[in-house]
Amino acid sequence: MKRGSPWRSERREQRRIVQLDERTTQGISTRPVTEQDALHEARTGPRPPFSAGGFQPATLVELLSWRASHQPDRVAYTFLGAEETEEDSVTYGELDRRARSVASRLQSMGLSGGERVLLPYPVGLGYVAAFLGCLYAGVVAVPAYPPRPNRPASRLRAIVADSQATTVLTTSHVLSDQKRRLAHAPEMGTLRWLTTDDGKDQARGWDRPEAGGETLAYLQYTSGSTATPKGVMVTHANLLHNLAMIYTGVGYTPDSQIVSWLPPYHDMGMIGVVLQALYGGFPAALMTPVSFAQRPLGWLRAISRLGADSGGAPNFAYDLLARRVTPRERTTLDLSGWKVAFNGAEPIQQQTLERFAAAFAPCGFRREAFYAMYGLAEATALVSGGSKTAPPLVLPFKGSELERDRVVEAVAGHEDARTLVGCGRVLSDQKAAVVDPQTLTRCQPDRVGEVWISGPSVAQGYWGRPEETKHDFRARLADTGEGPFLRTGDLGFLRHGELFVTGRLKDLIIVRGRNHYPQDIEQTAEQSHAALRPGGCAAFSVQADEGEQLVVVQELERGYVRGVDLDDVAAAVRHAVAEHHETEVHVVALVRTGSIPKTSSGKIRRRATRAAYLENNLPVVRTDLLPNVVDGQDAVSAAADPEESAASSYKADRVLSVVSDFVLRRGHPEPALLSDSLQGDLGLDSLAVAELLTEVETAFDVRLGDSGVADLRTVEDVRGVVHIARQSGAQSSPESAGLAGLQDRIFRQVPQLGAVVSEQDGRNVKIGGRWYSDFASANYLGLDLHPEVLASIPDAIRRWGAHPSWSRAVASPQIYADLEQAIARFVGVPDVLVFPTITLLHSGVLPVLAGADGVILLDRAAHTSMQEAAQLAKSRGTAVDWFDHNDPYDLERRLELHGERPRKIIAVDGVYSMSGAYPPLPEFARLSRKHDARMYVDDAHGLGVIGENPTPENPYGNRGNGIVRHLGLRYGEEIVYVGGMSKAFSSMAAFVSCANGAERQQLAMASTAVFSGPCPTASLASALTGLRISQGDEGSDIRRRLLSLTRGLVTGARALGFAVDNNESFPLVSVKIGYVPEVVKACKILWGHGILITPALFPAVPLDRGALRFTVTAANTEEQVRLAIEALRMVRDELFPREQAPPRAVPPAR
């Protein structure tokens, strides 16, 4: 098998086509699996995973040793990194060697059998080797969540204290971070720390431990969704029994392959994936949970690309995929080989199964692949599982009867019907009993009770907690003495031989004597309004004088935080719950996306949410209360107006404090509020937002991934992504992870950045001894090597010297005046003032034009140099606001809003450098006159390329005198025109038009005019000569050639299926790619084919809008364009194989 190949064979494609043709549209099964079905499955079950003479391992040490001796070269695990590419893999032979090396080092430290060793690892193959190394050493492994640098490690410290661990295995990076906090955690300082990524191999020094089936293998600390985490004691015998049960129950074979993002710190990921693959002898491809959270499609892409037949997740993941993956993205997937899609760890929803099956049926996904299951850490992992040949069993029951602990089947679709998904049959030699939690006797078949389990997979108890172990693991029926049983704490019943789980015993909400399952209320609430986020609801009760009262905390979809009547949303929740459950919701708390605490497996942490709610630690957007609710709960009233609370004590909120410190340093007059928009209120452009997020990452030591960052609008949104990162454990895996290291990673990975040109021949450049076609220079007219331009420089230098030595406030050489007069004639304005660069020009001119009592209105896509100049003006009192890109309607609304201000400056680009798009200047000019404003046009790219009198045959127009003349406008006082000579004219100079002599004198006293040095003489001379060439016949010939080359590149790129942002064939050609990793790959492909371009990457563009920016010049050749198109073909074939199309263009903003 070729790993990582998008398409494995023609036979696989034919299989997919056949399966698509045979696909049925039947629903989820409502037919019970009969005893004959079960017997048939048993007879046709998979062959054992061991082929050598009935070998049955007694420990996992024996298991891996057997694999290493019989299958040493077979790949055991692969780790998938960005874009689901293979970053690392390990064979059974290598894994055995690594485990022996870890064990030898532990043994050399004098550890005795049974000592506990903590494993705070990031997800990866190193974690697998360390876990197995502990078993090889005879010590007890204690998996733990990766530590969170610079944050209180309360959970980790609690695990250390509870397990009495003596040693820590981890990576060098984790250790270096932990050393900084040991002084604040004395119990951590007493531990012995050992890193396993230092390259040391001590496998030969390993001594096989004395271990058997009853030897304790590891402590599985519970995820803490309903209680304080406890260490479940799991033996080798527990593990091997459960692994064998999973292998047979699911129907794995040695030819299976699994792809998983499940965290290995959780029993579902550790046993159901990592150890199950080892037991079955089939390969597992591992991904990080954060990668799934950021890009859910990646999991399905990996399943499709690798042809995996197994993969699973909690219910929420399937729901997320059904909602998030677009129809176009689905066309890239082949899921016909996916035979086992297991679903567990949280309540399974019928709607989710149906939605997912319907959404991905065109990809070859079969409903029969769903494998519903039930398990818990206290039973090692799996307890029950569904059929291998039929969809999960779904049955309707009367909801009103379930609330009274009675099981009565209903008619599907009836208003009182509650549909439940069965969790399959209790597997193998396990046994289940449904027990009345009060009388401790078996329930009648028509009653709901607590699920009790017995069998070889039941763990030994909780570490160091004899009383709780006795209560939960040694339970016996009161009337018969039968036992011992494990009390699961889950409520359910048996029907048609299958286990149906209805909820948690301790999560029950009892209002007025009636039981309500929180998951039922949560499902009703989240479906009551489009603004509510599925899977983001927690229902619980709080005690009041008049009894228990129901609280619903519900996340809002990001796009609905604004622009929706939140009173209507809360009312919809109340109405739906009252109608379906006949109970009142006393408090509806609407919160930001991603703010409800969840466990590592995605379960809602209701008790943690309840505590956060009562302590006012949730980012509440709106609280809606019934009268006389929860007397004495100050947190309720405090949560009712979070903005007022944040404004008065922003330092109490660390995120708000970091943001406030940042904006205060940038000249903002007051601290930030949670409701402040990053651009509109705080005036931060994309670069400033990137700087802010980098500071946030540093302050909290989190790594903010790509997903969601591009959608940030307010300070509250920033707090939300930090909360998500902390909840998901997105800490500093390597130090370069996250946005803090993004630019460094880009610089190191993109070969086109930081290149040193050692030689130039036209638009061919030599870098590192190799020649490249140059599509990165903005020298549009190709004048940098023009003979007349080069010849003009020596004469000027002989006359004026290499560089004028005066400040322009004192004196200037005549060549300065000559250039200013030539530019004024060329553009058609009364006068211009020349600055060294356009960035310096903006910083000096914009504050002067706007004044302290004026306003600068910026197009949201305006160049960063203007954005920063506006911030400088803001620090001096100028108001700054933004309008939507190229949107006259939004601009007019902003003008009306600031109508009383005496000076209004509208700042736009003449040609937008990321797309080549033009602004609607005629409409903007009309609005300028109507509202007594001035239009400030930065035409750095348009000058020299486009000019007056364009036609369909000559879209660039004539003379190259800029965007204003190109669009048929005439200069008046309402237009301030800014041009740069560094693009088309290959010179270091910029200019601003002056309406009259008084304005010229005013602008000449701007700080960057007085205190910056003059332009070099060579630049002044080359600019003068370039202007003369541009206005003559040769200039017209140059632009015709430039147009032809540009159209050739645009046509070729579009023919390959790429979206190309290009306006009237302007020589800025942006080929859309997507996220940063994809752009990096594309750059490497182009580099390998000898193409130098400028990548458009965050923060210059949104995270998901990365592109390859080709800058065409008249000095390029037809052959270079051909080579560029051929290189783009390679990009398409490698990044977007077969049916997958490159990203389409984003519709322009209106």
Secondary structure, 3 states (H helix, E strand, C coil): CCCCCCCCCHHHHHHHHHHHHHCCCCCCCCCCCCHHHHHHHHHCCCCCCCCCCCCCCCCHHHHHHHHHHHCCCCEEEEEECHHHCEEEEEEHHHHHHHHHHHHHHHHHCCCCCCCEEEEECCCCHHHHHHHHHHHHHCCEEEEECCCCCCCCCHHHHHHHHHHCCCEEEECHHHHHHHHCCHHHCHHHHCCEEEECCCCCCCHHHCCCCCCCCCCEEEEEECCCCCCCCCEEEEEHHHHHHHHHHHHHHHCCCCCCCEEECCCCCCHHHHHHHHHHHHHHCCCEEECCHHHHHHCCHHHHHHHHHHCCCECCECHHHHHHHHHHCCHHHHCCCCCCCCCEEEECCCCCCHHHHHHHHHHHHHHCCCHHHEEEEEECHHHCCEEEECCCCCCCCEEEEEHHHHCCCECCECCCCCCCEEEEECCCEECCCCEEEEECCCCCCECCCCECEEEEEECCCCCCCECCCHHHHHHHHCECCCCCCCCCEEEEEEEEEEECCEEEEEEEHHHCEEECCEEECHHHHHHHHHCCCCCEEEEEEEEEEEEECCEEEEEEEEEECHHHCCCCCHHHHHHHHHHHHHHHHCCCEEEEEEECCCCCCECCCCCECHHHHHHHHHCCCCCEEEEEECCCCCCCCHHHHHHHCHHHHHHHCHHHCHHHHHHHHHHHHCCCCCCCCCCCECCCCCCCCHHHHHHHHHHHHHHHCECCCCCCHHHCCEHHHHHHHHHHHHHHCCECCCCCCCHHHHHHHHHHHCCCCCCCEEEEECCEEEECCEEEEECCCCCCCCCCCCHHHHHHHHHHHHHHCCCCCCCCCCCCCHHHHHHHHHHHHHHCCCEEEEECCHHHHHHHHHHHHHCCCCEEEEECCCCHHHHHHHHHHHCCCCEEEEECCCCHHHHHHHHHHCCCCCCEEEEEECCCCCCCCCCCHHHHHHHHHHCCCEEEEECCCCCCCCCECCCCCCCCCECCCCHHHHCCCCCCCCEEEEEECCCCCCCCCEEEEECCHHHHHHHHCCHHHHCCCCCCHHHHHHHHHHHHHHHCHHHHHHHHHHHHHHHHHHHHHHHCCCCEECCCCCCEEEEEEECHHHHHHHHHHHHHCCEECEEECCCCCCCCCEEEEEECCCCCCHHHHHHHHHHHHHHHHHHCCCCCCCCCCCCCCC
